[in-house]
Amino acid sequence: MMRVALVGAGGMAGMHAACYTAMENARLEGVMDIRLEAAESLAAKHGAKAYHSFEQMLTEVKPDIVDVCCPTPWHVDYVLEAAKRAAELGIRGISTEKPMARTLHDCEKMRDACAAAGIPLFVAQVVRFFPEFLLARSQVQQGAVGTPASVRTHRGGYMPHAWDDWYGKFEWSGGCVLDLIIHDFDWLRWTFGPVERVYARGLAEKRLPIQDFALVTLRFRSGVIGHVEGTWSDPAGFKVTLEVAGDAGLLEYNCNQPVAAPLKIALFGGESSREAVAVPESPTDYNPYQAELEHFLQCVETGTTPSITPQDGIEAVRIALAALQSIQTGQPVTLTDAC
């Protein structure tokens, strides 16, 4: 049974807590938050103990897994402290929510600390575990639309509201570029390979209190061109779309489509296009958040490398920060160090 210590008591921490409670091989032992009442509320729902001190939680719980679900700027502090005490307390792995950190320097410190401690650091880029995106990647790799030429994604709704309105504080969240469409940057890099150049336009420099928007163009080393749109300016609610165009046809996903046919592929055939073919998805009771955490715990138990590495987390942040730099300067940014 894996003993879990959770940092944070907000929305994502609540999701992770519920996932651990549903697992047979995990037990949520502690919940820590700087707001003790929030920690007490979440801990009470899952039979855990609430803490105001991270050091005290680590000392008392002696967790196998530390899961960091606090706001982005503080990921680095909790990961470094857990890694420092890993040998003493028997900590076997650390998970941190996306984005990995607010700066590349912090990301690298987290990677190096966990490597020195000999424990895995898992970056929870959950879109890789969504059935629609798993299926889309599989179809692309199998050549369903031929050689990919362009890909377009859209993600967003209204700006989320959380403790101290931290999403609206650009210096903390990085806006929708770093906090939201980093999901797409990670999935796109995983599917199409390294990005070599980034150009973006958006509202990041406006520092609007409850809105943000960005349109990012990515050039991949493979030659694929990506268009990534992210918004925290849509009052109509959350939407996700995906299109991949290749020389054999078009793959399309729209979250507003019927559940029975979320992924469609239209192929060229002779002088006219064939009718679009629907590709079924996984069962609707599948929880991608639980799937990613189960994957990580299984890797810790078996000593295997998680499918998302610290370097994956770093590269997603690198792309996002390049997009923010491009928005600021109005110029494209070349990623000479990307991998």
VMD Tcl script that draws the C-alpha trace (Angstrom):
set ca {
  {0.00 0.00 0.00}
  {1.49 3.33 -1.11}
  {1.28 6.07 1.50}
  {0.56 9.45 -0.17}
  {1.21 12.96 1.14}
  {-0.65 15.63 -0.86}
  {0.40 19.28 -1.08}
  {-2.52 21.60 -1.74}
  {-6.26 21.52 -1.15}
  {-7.61 23.27 -4.24}
  {-9.50 21.89 -7.21}
  {-6.77 19.70 -8.70}
  {-5.71 18.46 -5.28}
  {-9.32 17.44 -4.71}
  {-9.30 15.47 -7.96}
  {-6.06 13.71 -7.01}
  {-7.35 12.94 -3.52}
  {-10.44 11.26 -4.96}
  {-8.27 9.25 -7.35}
  {-6.04 7.93 -4.57}
  {-9.10 6.99 -2.52}
  {-10.37 4.94 -5.47}
  {-7.10 3.02 -5.85}
  {-6.53 -0.32 -4.18}
  {-2.77 0.18 -3.82}
  {-2.76 3.73 -2.41}
  {-3.86 5.50 0.74}
  {-4.01 9.25 1.16}
  {-2.45 9.82 4.59}
  {-1.89 13.56 4.71}
  {-3.12 16.79 3.11}
  {-1.10 19.97 3.62}
  {-2.15 23.50 2.72}
  {-1.18 26.95 3.97}
  {-4.94 27.34 4.58}
  {-5.41 24.83 7.38}
  {-9.20 24.93 7.10}
  {-8.98 23.94 3.43}
  {-6.62 21.07 4.27}
  {-8.98 19.94 7.05}
  {-11.98 19.98 4.72}
  {-10.30 17.90 2.02}
  {-8.59 15.52 4.45}
  {-11.89 14.82 6.24}
  {-13.48 13.66 2.98}
  {-10.81 11.01 2.48}
  {-9.90 9.87 5.98}
  {-6.56 11.65 5.98}
  {-4.88 14.01 8.45}
  {-4.66 17.74 7.75}
  {-1.42 19.67 8.09}
  {-0.33 23.29 7.96}
  {3.37 22.39 7.93}
  {4.93 20.44 5.04}
  {7.87 19.42 7.21}
  {5.55 18.02 9.87}
  {3.51 16.11 7.29}
  {6.62 14.49 5.83}
  {7.98 13.59 9.27}
  {4.73 12.06 10.53}
  {3.42 10.41 7.38}
  {6.76 9.14 6.00}
  {5.11 8.89 2.59}
  {6.04 6.69 -0.32}
  {4.64 9.33 -2.70}
  {4.61 13.12 -2.43}
  {2.09 14.75 -4.77}
  {2.45 18.52 -5.29}
  {-0.77 20.25 -6.37}
  {-0.22 23.81 -5.15}
  {0.08 26.93 -7.36}
  {2.92 26.80 -9.90}
  {5.54 29.11 -8.29}
  {5.81 26.88 -5.21}
  {6.22 23.53 -6.96}
  {9.99 23.89 -6.77}
  {10.08 24.46 -3.00}
  {8.09 21.37 -2.10}
  {9.81 19.11 -4.63}
  {13.28 20.15 -3.45}
  {12.39 19.61 0.22}
  {10.87 16.19 -0.48}
  {13.86 15.14 -2.59}
  {16.26 16.28 0.16}
  {14.50 14.09 2.72}
  {13.79 11.13 0.43}
  {16.47 8.82 1.81}
  {15.69 9.71 5.43}
  {11.94 9.14 5.12}
  {11.78 6.46 2.44}
  {10.10 8.66 -0.16}
  {9.98 6.65 -3.39}
  {8.60 9.15 -5.90}
  {7.35 12.69 -6.39}
  {4.57 13.90 -8.67}
  {3.99 17.54 -9.52}
  {1.15 19.17 -11.39}
  {1.77 20.94 -14.68}
  {3.36 23.27 -15.48}
  {6.45 21.78 -13.90}
  {7.58 25.18 -12.58}
  {7.42 28.89 -13.36}
  {10.97 29.10 -14.76}
  {13.33 26.78 -16.61}
  {15.90 27.22 -13.83}
  {13.42 25.93 -11.26}
  {12.51 23.00 -13.54}
  {16.17 22.04 -13.84}
  {16.70 22.25 -10.07}
  {13.74 19.91 -9.54}
  {15.04 17.45 -12.14}
  {18.54 17.45 -10.69}
  {17.41 17.13 -7.07}
  {15.28 14.07 -7.78}
  {18.01 12.50 -9.91}
  {20.50 13.03 -7.06}
  {18.01 11.45 -4.63}
  {17.53 8.49 -6.98}
  {13.75 8.88 -7.17}
  {11.45 9.54 -10.14}
  {9.82 12.92 -10.69}
  {6.56 12.69 -12.60}
  {5.04 15.75 -14.30}
  {1.26 15.33 -14.48}
  {0.61 16.28 -18.10}
  {-2.79 14.59 -18.04}
  {-3.81 15.18 -21.68}
  {-1.51 12.31 -22.63}
  {-3.96 10.08 -20.73}
  {-7.18 11.39 -22.27}
  {-8.56 8.66 -24.55}
  {-9.28 11.06 -27.41}
  {-5.70 12.31 -27.49}
  {-4.23 8.84 -27.00}
  {-6.30 7.63 -29.94}
  {-5.42 10.65 -32.08}
  {-1.70 10.10 -31.51}
  {-2.04 6.41 -32.29}
  {-3.88 7.17 -35.53}
  {-1.25 9.70 -36.58}
  {1.57 7.26 -35.85}
  {-0.20 4.53 -37.81}
  {-0.39 6.82 -40.83}
  {-4.16 7.30 -40.78}
  {-3.88 10.72 -42.45}
  {-0.62 10.03 -44.26}
  {2.33 12.32 -43.67}
  {1.26 15.08 -41.26}
  {1.62 18.63 -42.55}
  {-0.25 20.80 -40.06}
  {-2.00 20.51 -36.73}
  {-4.40 22.88 -35.04}
  {-5.59 22.86 -31.42}
  {-7.94 25.03 -29.39}
  {-8.35 24.89 -25.61}
  {-10.09 27.16 -23.15}
  {-13.09 28.88 -21.66}
  {-13.17 31.49 -18.92}
  {-10.34 32.19 -16.50}
  {-10.51 29.79 -13.53}
  {-10.98 31.22 -10.06}
  {-8.89 29.93 -7.17}
  {-7.10 30.94 -3.97}
  {-5.96 34.57 -4.00}
  {-7.03 34.74 -7.66}
  {-3.62 33.35 -8.52}
  {-4.52 32.42 -12.11}
  {-5.12 36.12 -12.76}
  {-1.64 37.02 -11.50}
  {0.55 36.60 -14.55}
  {3.78 36.51 -12.54}
  {2.44 33.44 -10.75}
  {0.48 31.53 -13.39}
  {2.07 32.63 -16.67}
  {-1.43 33.16 -18.03}
  {-3.17 30.78 -20.39}
  {0.07 30.14 -22.31}
  {1.93 28.54 -19.41}
  {-0.97 27.18 -17.37}
  {-3.47 26.08 -20.03}
  {-2.07 25.36 -23.49}
  {1.06 23.81 -22.04}
  {-1.17 20.70 -22.26}
  {-1.16 21.06 -26.04}
  {2.54 21.90 -26.25}
  {3.35 18.68 -24.40}
  {1.00 16.51 -26.48}
  {2.19 18.04 -29.75}
  {5.85 17.56 -28.92}
  {5.11 13.97 -27.81}
  {3.32 13.31 -31.11}
  {5.31 15.31 -33.67}
  {8.75 15.69 -32.09}
  {10.90 18.65 -31.08}
  {9.87 22.23 -31.78}
  {12.47 24.45 -33.43}
  {10.72 27.83 -33.64}
  {7.87 29.61 -31.86}
  {5.90 32.70 -32.84}
  {2.97 33.99 -30.80}
  {0.53 36.84 -30.40}
  {-1.65 37.34 -27.38}
  {-2.85 39.39 -24.45}
  {-0.22 38.39 -21.89}
  {1.39 41.82 -21.90}
  {-1.98 43.47 -21.23}
  {-2.20 41.84 -17.78}
  {-6.00 41.79 -17.91}
  {-7.48 40.75 -14.55}
  {-9.97 38.12 -15.77}
  {-9.08 37.48 -19.42}
  {-6.25 36.13 -21.52}
  {-5.81 34.84 -25.08}
  {-2.93 33.54 -27.20}
  {-2.37 32.18 -30.68}
  {0.92 30.31 -31.00}
  {2.53 29.00 -34.19}
  {5.04 26.17 -33.80}
  {7.49 24.92 -36.40}
  {8.58 21.33 -35.70}
  {11.89 19.89 -36.85}
  {9.85 17.33 -38.76}
  {8.40 20.11 -40.91}
  {4.94 20.02 -39.34}
  {3.40 23.41 -38.57}
  {1.25 23.75 -35.45}
  {-1.34 26.39 -34.57}
  {-2.25 26.44 -30.87}
  {-5.05 28.68 -29.61}
  {-5.68 29.20 -25.93}
  {-8.29 31.37 -24.29}
  {-9.44 32.49 -20.90}
  {-11.90 34.87 -22.58}
  {-14.80 32.61 -23.52}
  {-17.81 32.92 -21.18}
  {-19.61 30.11 -23.00}
  {-17.61 27.42 -21.23}
  {-14.70 25.07 -21.79}
  {-13.98 23.78 -25.30}
  {-11.28 21.61 -26.84}
  {-10.69 20.90 -30.52}
  {-7.96 19.14 -32.50}
  {-7.26 18.84 -36.22}
  {-4.38 17.03 -37.90}
  {-4.04 17.43 -41.68}
  {-1.87 15.10 -43.73}
  {-1.44 14.24 -47.38}
  {-4.04 11.47 -47.04}
  {-6.77 13.33 -45.17}
  {-7.90 15.06 -41.98}
  {-8.28 13.84 -38.39}
  {-10.69 15.88 -36.26}
  {-11.78 15.96 -32.64}
  {-14.30 18.36 -31.12}
  {-15.37 18.08 -27.49}
  {-18.90 19.18 -28.49}
  {-19.39 16.21 -30.79}
  {-21.53 13.26 -29.64}
  {-19.70 10.96 -27.23}
  {-20.19 7.99 -29.55}
  {-18.04 9.54 -32.29}
  {-15.55 12.03 -30.88}
  {-12.73 11.36 -33.34}
  {-13.33 11.53 -37.08}
  {-11.04 10.83 -40.02}
  {-11.84 12.04 -43.54}
  {-9.65 10.54 -46.27}
  {-8.97 11.48 -49.85}
  {-10.11 8.86 -52.33}
  {-9.92 9.22 -56.11}
  {-11.34 12.54 -57.24}
  {-13.52 13.11 -54.18}
  {-13.16 12.75 -50.44}
  {-14.60 9.73 -48.73}
  {-17.20 10.12 -46.05}
  {-15.75 10.81 -42.63}
  {-15.11 7.67 -40.55}
  {-15.77 7.82 -36.80}
  {-13.21 6.11 -34.57}
  {-14.63 4.93 -31.19}
  {-13.07 6.11 -27.93}
  {-12.54 4.46 -24.59}
  {-15.43 3.90 -22.14}
  {-16.91 7.07 -20.70}
  {-16.24 6.03 -17.09}
  {-12.49 6.14 -17.73}
  {-10.80 8.77 -15.54}
  {-7.59 10.12 -17.13}
  {-6.48 11.71 -13.85}
  {-6.67 8.39 -12.08}
  {-5.00 6.68 -15.03}
  {-1.97 8.98 -14.88}
  {-1.55 8.52 -11.13}
  {-2.00 4.74 -11.38}
  {0.66 4.73 -14.09}
  {3.08 6.64 -11.86}
  {2.49 4.43 -8.83}
  {2.95 1.32 -10.94}
  {6.26 2.69 -12.23}
  {7.41 3.39 -8.67}
  {6.41 -0.12 -7.57}
  {8.15 -1.82 -10.50}
  {11.16 0.47 -10.77}
  {10.37 1.46 -14.35}
  {10.65 4.93 -15.88}
  {7.36 6.89 -16.06}
  {6.12 7.77 -19.54}
  {6.44 11.49 -18.73}
  {9.95 12.41 -17.64}
  {11.28 15.58 -16.02}
  {12.79 16.50 -19.39}
  {9.33 16.30 -20.95}
  {8.13 18.75 -18.32}
  {11.08 21.04 -19.00}
  {10.52 21.06 -22.77}
  {6.84 21.94 -22.40}
  {7.77 24.88 -20.17}
  {10.50 25.88 -22.65}
  {7.93 26.12 -25.47}
  {5.50 28.09 -23.31}
  {8.13 30.57 -22.16}
  {9.29 31.02 -25.75}
  {5.70 31.84 -26.71}
  {5.52 34.43 -23.93}
  {8.82 35.91 -25.08}
  {7.49 36.12 -28.63}
  {4.32 37.87 -27.44}
  {6.47 40.38 -25.57}
  {8.92 41.09 -28.39}
  {6.75 40.50 -31.45}
  {9.53 38.29 -32.86}
  {9.84 34.53 -33.42}
  {11.98 32.58 -30.95}
  {14.32 29.78 -32.03}
  {14.70 26.91 -29.55}
  {18.34 26.00 -29.99}
  {18.46 23.93 -26.79}
  {15.22 22.01 -27.31}
  {15.14 18.24 -27.45}
}
mol new
graphics top color blue
foreach p $ca { graphics top sphere $p radius 0.5 }
foreach p [lrange $ca 0 end-1] q [lrange $ca 1 end] { graphics top cylinder $p $q radius 0.2 }
display resetview
